Amino acid sequence: MPQPATHAQFPAAVSVAVEQVTLPGREAPTAVVRLDSTQPGGLIIWSSAALADLQAALAGIDQSAVEAVVVVGNARSFGAGANLEEIRHAQESGDAEAFIAAGYHAFGVLAELTVPTFSVITGQALGGGLELALHTDHRIGNAAGGPLGLPECRLGFFPGWGGVHLLPHLIGPEAAINMVTFDSLKGRFVKPAQALELGLLDVVLDASPKQEGWEDAWQRAVVEILNDDDAQDSGVGALSADELAAWQKAIESARTKAHKIWRGAAPAPLAALDLMEAAATQTRLENGQAAIASFNDLVTGEIARASLRTFRLVDSRSRKTPDRPEAPGRGVRKVAVVGAGLMARQLAALFAQSLKVPVVLTDIDQQRLDEGVQWVADKFAQQAERGRMSSADAETLGQLVTGAREDADLADVDFLIEATPEEMSIKTAVLSHWATVVAQDAVLATNTSSLSVTEMAQSVPNPERFVGFHVFNPVDSTPLLEIITTEYTGDTALATAFDLATAMRRTAVRVADAPGFVVNRLLLRMFDPVLEALDAGMDPKEADHALDPMGLPMTPLQLLDFVGPAVLLHVGERMHQAYPQRFHVSPWMKAVVDAGLTQVLPPRGTATSETYLVPAVEQLRRNTVESASASAPADGDPAPGHAVSQVELLQAVENALAEEIGIMLDEGVVARPEDVDVCMVLGANWPLYLGGITPYLDRVGASERIRRRRFNA
């Protein structure tokens, strides 16, 4: 049986030093508590041992000898949260109460000090790092500082060291609810300027911890607050009747919204809302006692276990992949992108910004080529206008991307990728031409989302240098990159692809060439039972919400509108050609595309009880159902969709996913279940709080129903 963690297992990785400093213009000294990582340049991460050191240091401060206490982080971090390895150990032991209580006790010493207290937030302040800052009276940030936020709900639990009580009292319940729940599950944090507007920070300094004058800047900010009598008290007081009513209204509104978004699949935000509701009338200690017990129940549950496992998996894969070969990659000093459509333009911008090397766009259409180059320059200029880069950097990056149609302009590229329309004849023609123009050892790639990479490789000389390089839309925000290999792919090309992915800050997963690769194949397999049910007559609203217990960010029909019916049909037809027994072409979807319709759901807020779909789409669905009924034998069984309940449809989708993942593993499309989890979390926005798709299918029993065994031990 696992035993509770000891300090020896998770030693303090944080140094805590207290010194007395007399601030400018003040007579009495101030106790400055300096936090740093024991690893040079490391993050400040709290283990039980580090919390014990902090508690001892704070308890040792003689309040009669100082006029204030200031907690200061290192240049990189004020705090990156709790030690996740210790939380994982607590999950195995089934007892997380001691660890959470350690944080409450340590931070509580700071909260109980009678002198004014300050947090000087140097870098990022996430999770327990932000909760530490919330225990001080005042918080000072800097414009160059890292994000502030509470990511815990995304990991399957909630802020366990007082954040659910202190934050709503500081910035109001509505803003606090967003930070703790909705923003958390979307992976969103606030920047210092936003934190100042919210009231989370008292002041944001222009000075940076990495610049000279930083010490003087924050000290003067502390003095300014000390000199301001009105700024002395930021403690939690009793709420008025109106404030209590507004607080309760915010909680009830959030619960309704949470139900619509997660439909009961994410217990962590609901537990956080319960505690934030109680925080309106409870003291910090009362709320803390309830939080410790609730946190323990949640964090030791199966969902939190799977969520943390998947988070650690995705995090580790972002830093190192197990599938990069040992061979050195080819140095890439110049890139060519064939095509000048939207995807090609986005790729050109991404390569230029990531690699800082010349990028050549080429296209048979000169006007489209000119527009593509201008689009990239405009994109960088817009980023400068939004403050995401300097004007000088935007101009430099824009100049890196040029257009050319002459062979000589591309002859010296090290990496060439085609991003032309999804037609095999076009892609093979393009590749066979440019393969003879560039050097024989230049790496060639395709950004195809579903076509055979093997067939393309066969169209070029030296196919060992050819690789699939599937970057997902939207390019700026989708962190997954599927690297597709064929029987010809050599180690140099593969290593180069992985190295480029790292430079582009993409998490790469090696995938063997197979129709749909991983993400598109599984998304289409998920759609298949839903579309079959709709073709057979199931009520559209019932079918669309049958997957609600999965807690996906979109319903199937919302995702259909996001992707577009034409795209879904196009990929679906290809999957049907490859696997006709498991992938079907929906007659209704074909009718929708043939009619030129681009949306199936009416604009948000305009749906009525009469029709869940756009009227024209609904009529096409009814026509499809009637046609199927008319062609069915008179004495035959009723169409299966008529008898499908939401429970049956949900199970059909889960079974289909379990079957397809099992086949992919058996075929060697990916090497391990974890590869599928990474692909779906990063490429399909599979919710991290569900703990990865294979743990989810294990949890609901689909893997054992279909494969007679779990995907994960």
C-alpha positions in Angstrom: 0.0 0.0 0.0 1.4 3.4 -0.9 2.6 5.5 2.0 2.2 9.2 2.6 5.0 11.3 1.1 7.9 12.3 3.2 10.1 15.4 2.9 13.0 13.1 1.8 10.9 12.0 -1.2 10.1 15.5 -2.3 12.8 17.8 -0.9 12.4 21.5 -0.9 13.2 22.9 -4.3 12.6 26.5 -3.0 15.0 28.5 -0.9 13.4 30.9 1.6 15.6 33.7 2.9 14.5 36.6 5.2 16.4 39.8 5.5 15.6 43.2 7.1 15.7 46.1 4.7 15.0 49.8 5.4 13.0 51.1 2.5 13.6 54.6 1.0 12.3 57.3 3.2 11.2 55.0 6.0 12.7 54.6 9.5 11.6 51.1 10.6 12.9 48.1 8.7 10.8 45.8 6.5 11.2 42.0 6.5 11.9 40.9 2.9 11.2 37.2 2.2 13.1 36.2 -0.9 11.9 33.1 -2.7 14.2 31.3 -5.2 14.5 28.0 -6.9 17.3 25.7 -5.8 17.9 25.1 -9.5 19.6 28.0 -11.3 16.9 29.8 -13.3 14.3 27.3 -12.1 10.6 27.8 -11.3 9.3 28.2 -7.7 7.4 25.0 -7.0 5.9 24.1 -3.7 6.4 20.7 -2.0 5.5 19.9 1.6 9.1 20.4 2.5 9.3 23.8 0.9 6.0 24.8 2.5 7.4 23.8 5.9 10.4 26.0 5.3 8.2 28.9 4.3 6.0 28.5 7.4 9.1 28.5 9.6 10.5 31.5 8.0 7.3 33.5 8.3 6.7 32.4 11.9 10.2 33.5 12.8 9.6 37.2 11.8 9.5 39.5 14.8 6.5 41.7 13.9 7.5 44.2 16.6 10.8 44.9 14.9 9.4 45.5 11.3 6.8 47.7 9.8 5.9 45.4 6.8 6.6 42.0 5.2 7.3 41.7 1.5 7.5 38.4 -0.4 9.6 38.6 -3.5 10.0 35.9 -6.2 12.9 35.3 -8.6 13.2 36.8 -12.0 11.4 33.9 -13.7 8.7 33.1 -11.3 6.8 34.2 -8.2 5.3 30.7 -8.1 4.4 28.0 -10.5 2.2 26.1 -8.1 2.3 22.8 -6.3 4.7 19.9 -6.9 2.6 17.8 -9.2 4.7 14.7 -8.5 3.8 15.0 -4.8 0.1 15.3 -5.8 0.4 12.2 -8.0 1.9 10.4 -5.0 -1.0 11.6 -2.9 -3.3 10.2 -5.5 -1.7 6.8 -5.2 -1.8 6.8 -1.4 -5.4 8.0 -1.4 -4.6 10.8 1.0 -4.0 14.4 -0.2 -5.2 16.1 2.9 -1.8 16.4 4.6 -0.3 18.1 1.5 -3.2 20.6 1.1 -3.2 21.3 4.8 0.5 22.1 4.6 -0.2 24.9 2.1 -3.1 26.2 4.2 -1.0 26.4 7.3 2.1 28.0 5.6 0.1 30.6 3.7 -2.1 31.1 6.7 0.8 32.4 8.7 1.2 35.2 6.2 -2.5 36.0 6.3 -2.5 36.3 10.1 0.4 38.8 10.2 -0.7 42.1 11.7 1.7 44.3 9.8 1.0 45.2 6.2 2.0 42.5 3.8 3.1 42.6 0.1 3.7 40.3 -2.8 6.2 41.5 -5.4 5.2 39.3 -8.4 8.3 39.0 -10.5 7.4 36.4 -13.1 4.5 34.0 -13.6 2.1 33.5 -10.7 0.1 30.3 -11.3 -1.8 28.0 -9.1 -0.4 28.0 -5.6 1.9 30.8 -6.6 -1.0 33.1 -7.1 -2.7 31.8 -4.0 0.3 32.8 -2.0 0.0 36.3 -3.3 -3.7 36.4 -2.4 -2.7 35.9 1.2 -1.0 39.3 1.3 -2.6 42.7 1.6 -1.1 44.1 -1.6 0.3 42.8 -4.8 2.8 44.5 -7.0 3.4 43.3 -10.6 5.5 44.4 -13.6 4.5 44.9 -17.2 7.0 42.3 -18.4 5.8 39.7 -15.9 4.4 36.3 -16.7 0.8 35.3 -16.6 -1.4 35.1 -13.5 -4.0 32.3 -13.2 -5.4 29.3 -11.5 -5.1 26.2 -13.8 -6.2 23.6 -11.3 -9.7 22.8 -12.7 -8.1 21.9 -16.0 -6.1 19.2 -14.1 -9.2 17.8 -12.5 -9.2 19.5 -9.1 -9.4 23.2 -7.8 -7.2 25.8 -6.1 -6.7 24.1 -2.8 -4.7 26.7 -0.8 -7.3 29.4 -0.3 -7.9 30.8 -3.7 -11.5 29.9 -3.9 -12.2 32.0 -0.7 -9.8 34.9 -1.2 -10.1 35.7 -4.9 -13.9 36.4 -5.0 -13.6 38.7 -2.0 -10.8 40.6 -3.8 -12.0 41.0 -7.4 -15.7 40.0 -7.0 -17.4 36.7 -7.5 -18.1 36.9 -11.2 -14.5 37.7 -12.2 -13.2 35.1 -9.7 -15.5 32.4 -11.0 -14.2 33.0 -14.5 -10.6 32.7 -13.4 -11.1 29.6 -11.3 -13.4 27.7 -13.6 -14.1 28.8 -17.2 -10.7 30.4 -17.9 -9.0 27.5 -16.2 -10.6 24.8 -18.3 -9.7 26.8 -21.5 -6.1 27.2 -20.4 -6.5 31.0 -20.2 -4.6 33.3 -17.8 -4.4 37.0 -17.4 -1.6 39.4 -18.1 -0.4 42.0 -15.6 -2.3 44.8 -17.3 -5.5 42.7 -17.2 -4.8 41.8 -13.5 -4.5 45.5 -12.7 -7.9 46.2 -14.3 -9.5 43.3 -12.3 -8.1 44.6 -9.0 -5.9 41.6 -8.7 -2.8 43.8 -8.7 -2.5 47.1 -6.9 0.1 48.5 -9.3 2.1 47.4 -12.4 5.6 48.6 -12.7 7.3 49.4 -16.0 10.6 48.1 -14.5 11.5 44.5 -15.0 13.2 42.0 -12.6 15.8 41.4 -15.3 16.7 45.1 -15.5 18.8 47.4 -13.3 16.8 49.5 -10.9 14.3 46.7 -10.2 14.9 46.6 -6.5 14.6 50.4 -6.2 11.4 50.3 -8.3 9.5 47.8 -6.2 10.7 49.3 -2.9 9.4 52.7 -3.9 6.1 51.1 -4.9 5.8 49.5 -1.4 6.7 52.8 0.3 4.0 54.6 -1.8 1.4 52.2 -0.6 2.6 52.4 3.0 2.3 56.2 2.8 -1.3 55.9 1.6 -3.5 55.5 4.6 -6.4 54.5 2.4 -4.6 51.5 1.0 -3.8 49.8 4.3 -6.8 47.5 4.8 -7.7 45.0 2.1 -9.0 42.3 4.4 -12.1 40.2 4.0 -15.1 41.8 5.6 -18.8 40.9 6.0 -21.0 41.4 3.0 -24.1 43.5 2.8 -27.5 41.9 1.9 -27.2 43.3 -1.7 -23.6 42.0 -2.0 -24.8 38.5 -0.8 -27.6 38.5 -3.3 -25.2 39.5 -6.2 -22.8 36.8 -5.0 -25.5 34.1 -5.1 -26.7 35.3 -8.5 -23.2 35.0 -9.9 -22.9 31.4 -8.5 -26.3 30.3 -9.9 -25.5 31.8 -13.3 -22.1 30.0 -13.3 -23.7 26.7 -12.4 -26.2 27.1 -15.3 -23.4 27.9 -17.7 -21.2 25.1 -16.4 -24.0 22.6 -17.0 -24.4 23.8 -20.6 -20.7 23.6 -21.3 -19.6 20.5 -19.4 -22.9 18.7 -18.9 -21.7 17.1 -15.7 -18.5 15.6 -17.1 -16.2 17.9 -15.2 -16.7 17.7 -11.4 -13.8 20.1 -10.5 -15.5 23.4 -11.4 -18.7 22.4 -9.7 -16.8 21.6 -6.5 -15.0 25.0 -6.8 -18.4 26.7 -7.2 -19.7 25.1 -4.1 -16.8 26.4 -2.1 -17.0 29.8 -3.6 -20.7 30.0 -2.8 -19.8 29.1 0.9 -17.0 31.7 0.8 -19.6 34.5 0.9 -20.3 33.9 4.6 -17.4 31.6 5.8 -14.1 32.7 7.2 -10.9 31.7 5.5 -10.3 28.9 8.0 -13.9 27.6 7.8 -13.7 27.5 4.0 -10.3 26.0 4.2 -11.5 23.0 6.2 -14.2 22.3 3.7 -11.8 22.7 0.8 -9.3 20.3 2.3 -11.9 17.5 2.5 -13.4 18.3 -0.9 -10.0 18.5 -2.6 -9.0 15.1 -1.2 -12.1 13.5 -2.5 -11.7 15.0 -5.9 -7.9 14.6 -6.5 -7.9 11.0 -5.5 -10.8 10.2 -7.9 -10.3 8.5 -11.3 -11.0 11.7 -13.4 -8.3 13.7 -11.6 -5.9 10.8 -11.8 -6.4 10.5 -15.5 -6.3 14.3 -16.0 -3.0 14.7 -14.2 -1.5 11.8 -16.0 -2.4 13.3 -19.3 -1.2 16.7 -18.4 2.2 15.3 -17.4 2.2 13.3 -20.6 1.5 16.3 -22.8 3.9 18.5 -20.9 6.7 15.9 -21.2 6.0 15.4 -24.9 6.2 19.1 -25.5 9.8 19.0 -24.3 11.0 15.6 -25.7 9.5 13.1 -28.0 10.3 9.4 -27.7 10.3 8.9 -31.5 13.0 11.2 -32.8 15.8 9.1 -34.3 19.4 9.6 -33.1 20.5 10.7 -36.5 21.3 14.4 -36.9 18.7 16.4 -38.8 19.5 18.6 -41.8 20.2 22.2 -40.9 17.5 24.4 -42.3 18.7 27.7 -43.6 16.0 28.3 -46.2 12.5 27.1 -46.6 10.2 26.8 -49.6 6.4 26.6 -49.4 4.6 25.5 -52.6 1.2 27.1 -52.9 -0.1 30.6 -51.9 -3.5 29.8 -50.4 -4.4 30.4 -46.8 -2.6 27.3 -45.4 0.5 28.0 -47.4 0.5 31.7 -46.2 0.1 30.6 -42.6 2.9 28.1 -42.9 5.3 30.7 -44.5 4.6 33.1 -41.6 5.1 30.3 -39.0 8.4 29.2 -40.6 9.7 32.8 -40.8 8.8 33.7 -37.2 10.0 30.4 -35.7 13.2 29.8 -37.7 14.2 33.4 -38.6 15.3 32.2 -42.1 14.3 33.1 -45.6 11.0 31.6 -46.8 10.1 31.4 -50.4 6.4 31.1 -51.5 5.8 29.8 -55.0 2.5 29.4 -56.9 1.5 29.1 -60.6 -0.8 32.1 -60.1 1.3 35.3 -59.9 -1.6 37.4 -58.5 -2.3 34.8 -55.7 1.5 34.7 -55.0 1.7 38.4 -54.6 -1.4 38.4 -52.4 0.2 35.7 -50.3 3.4 37.5 -49.7 1.5 40.7 -48.8 -0.8 38.7 -46.5 2.2 37.5 -44.5 3.6 41.0 -44.2 0.3 42.4 -43.1 0.0 39.6 -40.5 3.3 40.6 -38.9 2.3 44.3 -39.0 -1.0 43.5 -37.2 0.9 41.6 -34.5 3.1 44.7 -34.0 0.0 46.9 -33.8 -1.4 44.6 -31.0 1.9 44.8 -29.1 2.9 41.2 -29.7 6.2 42.2 -31.4 8.1 45.4 -32.2 7.6 47.2 -35.5 11.2 46.6 -36.3 10.7 42.8 -35.8 7.6 42.8 -37.9 9.4 44.5 -40.8 12.3 42.1 -40.5 10.1 39.0 -40.5 8.0 40.3 -43.4 11.1 40.8 -45.5 12.1 37.2 -44.9 9.1 36.0 -46.9 9.3 36.5 -50.6 7.5 35.1 -53.7 9.2 33.4 -56.6 8.3 31.3 -59.6 11.7 30.6 -61.1 13.4 27.3 -60.4 16.6 29.0 -59.5 15.0 30.9 -56.6 14.2 27.6 -54.9 17.3 25.5 -55.9 19.1 26.2 -52.6 16.3 25.5 -50.1 16.9 22.9 -47.4 13.2 22.1 -46.7 10.4 22.3 -49.1 6.8 21.7 -48.2 3.7 21.6 -50.5 0.4 23.1 -49.3 -1.6 22.8 -52.4 -5.3 21.7 -52.8 -6.1 18.2 -51.5 -5.9 16.4 -54.9 -3.4 13.7 -55.4 -2.7 14.6 -59.0 -1.8 18.2 -58.1 0.4 17.2 -55.2 2.4 14.5 -57.1 2.9 16.9 -60.1 4.1 19.6 -57.8 6.4 17.4 -55.8 7.9 15.5 -58.8 8.8 18.9 -60.4 10.4 20.6 -57.4 12.2 17.4 -56.3 14.4 17.7 -59.3 15.1 21.4 -58.7 16.2 21.3 -55.1 19.3 19.5 -53.8 19.1 15.7 -53.8 19.4 15.7 -50.0 16.9 18.5 -49.4 14.0 17.4 -47.2 10.6 17.3 -49.0 7.3 17.4 -47.1 3.5 17.5 -47.6 1.0 19.2 -45.4 -1.8 16.9 -46.5 -4.5 16.1 -44.0 -5.7 12.8 -45.4 -4.1 11.8 -48.7 -1.5 8.9 -49.0 1.9 10.1 -48.1 3.3 6.9 -49.5 1.9 7.6 -53.0 3.4 11.1 -52.9 6.8 9.7 -51.8 6.7 7.3 -54.8 6.5 10.4 -57.1 9.9 11.8 -56.1 13.4 10.6 -56.6 15.2 9.7 -53.3 11.9 9.1 -51.4 13.8 8.6 -48.2 13.9 12.4 -47.9 10.1 12.7 -48.0 7.9 13.0 -45.0 4.4 14.0 -44.0 4.3 17.3 -42.0 0.6 17.8 -41.0 0.2 21.2 -39.3 -3.3 21.8 -38.1 -5.7 24.7 -38.6 -5.8 27.2 -37.0 -2.1 27.3 -37.4 -1.4 29.9 -34.8 -3.1 28.1 -31.9 -3.0 24.3 -32.6 0.1 22.9 -31.0 0.0 19.4 -32.6 2.0 18.3 -35.6 1.5 14.9 -37.0 4.7 13.6 -38.6 3.8 11.0 -41.2 6.3 8.3 -42.1 6.3 5.8 -45.0 8.3 2.7 -45.6 10.8 5.0 -47.5 11.3 7.7 -44.9 14.9 8.0 -43.8 16.2 9.0 -40.3 17.6 12.3 -41.6 14.3 13.5 -43.0 12.5 12.3 -39.8 15.0 14.0 -37.5 14.7 17.2 -39.5 10.9 17.1 -39.2 11.1 16.7 -35.4 13.7 19.4 -35.1 11.5 21.8 -37.1 8.5 21.0 -34.9 10.6 21.9 -31.8 11.7 25.2 -33.4 8.0 25.9 -34.2 7.0 25.1 -30.6 4.8 22.2 -31.8 4.4 18.9 -30.2 5.1 16.2 -32.8 3.8 12.7 -32.8 5.1 10.1 -35.3 2.3 8.5 -37.3 2.5 5.8 -39.9 0.9 6.6 -43.2 -2.7 5.6 -43.1 -6.0 7.3 -44.2 -6.9 10.2 -41.9 -3.8 9.7 -39.8 -4.9 10.0 -36.2 -7.0 13.1 -35.4 -9.1 13.2 -38.6 -9.6 9.4 -38.5 -11.0 9.5 -35.0 -13.1 12.6 -35.5 -14.7 11.0 -38.5 -15.3 7.7 -36.6 -16.9 9.7 -33.8 -19.2 11.4 -36.3 -20.2 8.2 -38.0 -22.8 6.8 -35.5 -24.3 10.3 -35.0 -24.8 10.8 -38.8 -26.2 7.3 -39.2 -28.7 8.0 -36.4 -29.8 11.3 -38.1 -30.1 9.6 -41.5 -32.3 7.0 -39.9 -34.7 9.5 -38.3 -33.4 10.2 -34.8 -34.5 13.6 -33.5 -31.6 16.1 -34.3 -31.6 17.7 -30.9 -31.6 14.3 -29.2 -28.7 13.1 -31.4 -26.7 16.3 -31.1 -26.8 16.1 -27.3 -26.4 12.4 -26.9 -22.7 12.9 -26.3 -23.2 15.6 -23.6 -21.9 13.2 -20.8 -18.5 13.2 -22.6 -18.2 16.9 -21.8 -16.7 17.8 -25.2 -16.2 21.5 -26.0 -18.7 21.3 -28.9 -21.6 19.1 -29.8 -21.2 17.1 -33.0 -23.3 19.5 -35.0 -21.5 22.5 -33.6 -18.2 20.8 -34.7 -19.8 20.1 -38.1 -20.5 23.8 -38.6 -17.0 24.7 -37.4 -15.3 22.3 -39.9 -17.9 22.8 -42.7 -20.2 20.2 -44.2 -18.2 20.1 -47.5 -14.9 19.3 -45.7 -16.5 16.7 -43.5 -18.1 15.0 -46.5 -14.8 15.2 -48.5 -12.8 13.5 -45.8 -15.6 11.1 -45.0 -15.7 9.9 -48.5 -12.0 9.2 -48.5 -12.4 7.3 -45.2 -15.3 5.3 -46.7 -13.1 4.3 -49.7 -10.4 3.1 -47.3 -12.6 1.4 -44.7 -16.1 0.9 -46.1 -17.2 -1.4 -43.2 -16.6 1.2 -40.5 -17.0 4.6 -42.3 -20.2 5.5 -44.1 -21.2 8.4 -46.3 -24.2 10.1 -45.0 -26.9 10.7 -47.6 -28.2 13.7 -45.6 -24.7 15.2 -45.5 -24.3 14.7 -49.2 -27.6 16.4 -49.9 -26.6 19.3 -47.7 -23.3 19.8 -49.6 -25.0 19.3 -53.0 -27.5 22.1 -52.0 -24.6 24.4 -51.3 -25.5 24.8 -47.6 -22.6 25.7 -45.3 -24.2 25.6 -41.9 -26.7 23.1 -40.3 -27.5 24.9 -37.1 -29.3 28.3 -37.0 -27.4 31.3 -35.5 -27.0 31.0 -31.8 -30.2 32.0 -30.0 -32.5 31.7 -33.0 -33.4 28.0 -32.8 -37.0 27.2 -31.9 -38.7 24.1 -30.6 -40.1 23.7 -34.1 -36.8 23.0 -35.8 -33.3 22.4 -34.3 -31.7 22.8 -37.7 -31.7 25.4 -40.4 -35.0 24.9 -42.1 -33.5 24.0 -45.5 -31.2 21.5 -43.8 -34.1 20.1 -41.7 -36.1 19.5 -44.9 -33.2 17.7 -46.5 -33.0 15.5 -43.4 -36.6 14.6 -43.6 -36.3 13.8 -47.3 -33.4 11.5 -46.5 -35.4 9.7 -43.8 -38.5 9.4 -46.0 -36.4 8.1 -48.8 -34.7 5.5 -46.6 -38.1 4.4 -45.2 -39.6 4.1 -48.7 -36.8 1.9 -49.9 -36.9 -0.4 -46.9 -38.6 -3.8 -47.3 -42.2 -3.7 -46.1 -41.6 -6.6 -43.7 -38.1 -5.6 -42.7 -36.9 -4.3 -39.4 -37.3 -0.5 -38.8 -34.4 1.7 -39.5 -32.0 1.4 -36.6 -31.9 5.1 -35.9 -35.6 5.1 -34.9 -34.8 2.9 -32.0 -31.6 4.6 -30.9 -31.8 6.4 -27.5 -29.3 8.9 -26.4 -27.7 6.3 -24.1 -27.4 3.9 -26.9 -25.9 6.5 -29.3 -23.4 7.6 -26.7 -22.3 4.0 -26.2 -22.1 3.4 -29.9 -19.8 6.4 -30.3 -17.6 5.2 -27.4 -17.5 1.7 -28.8 -16.6 3.1 -32.3 -13.7 5.1 -30.8 -12.4 2.2 -28.8 -12.6 -0.1 -31.9 -10.8 2.4 -34.1 -8.0 3.2 -31.6 -7.5 -0.5 -31.1 -7.2 -1.1 -34.8 -4.8 1.8 -35.2 -2.6 0.4 -32.4 -2.7 -3.1 -33.9 -1.8 -1.7 -37.4 1.1 0.3 -35.9 -0.3 3.7 -37.0 0.9 4.9 -33.6 3.2 3.1 -31.2 1.3 3.5 -28.0 -2.1 4.7 -26.5 -0.4 7.8 -25.2 0.3 8.9 -28.7 -3.4 8.9 -29.4 -4.1 10.9 -26.2 -1.5 13.6 -27.1 -3.0 13.8 -30.7 -6.5 14.3 -29.5 -5.7 16.7 -26.7 -3.5 19.0 -28.8 -5.1 18.4 -32.2 -8.8 18.0 -31.5 -9.1 20.0 -28.3 -10.1 16.8 -26.4 -10.7 18.2 -22.8 -7.7 17.7 -20.6 -10.1 17.3 -17.6 -11.4 14.1 -19.3 -7.9 12.7 -18.8 -7.2 11.7 -22.4 -9.3 9.7 -24.8 -7.9 6.3 -23.9 -8.3 6.7 -20.1 -11.8 8.0 -20.8 -12.7 4.9 -22.8 -11.2 2.7 -20.1 -13.2 4.6 -17.5 -16.6 4.1 -19.2 -15.9 0.5 -20.1 -15.7 0.8 -23.9 -12.2 -0.6 -24.2 -13.2 -3.7 -22.3 -16.5 -4.0 -24.2 -14.7 -4.0 -27.6 -11.2 -5.2 -26.9 -11.7 -7.2 -23.7 -8.9 -5.2 -22.1 -8.1 -1.7 -21.1 -5.8 0.6 -23.1 -3.9 1.6 -19.9 -2.9 -0.5 -17.0 
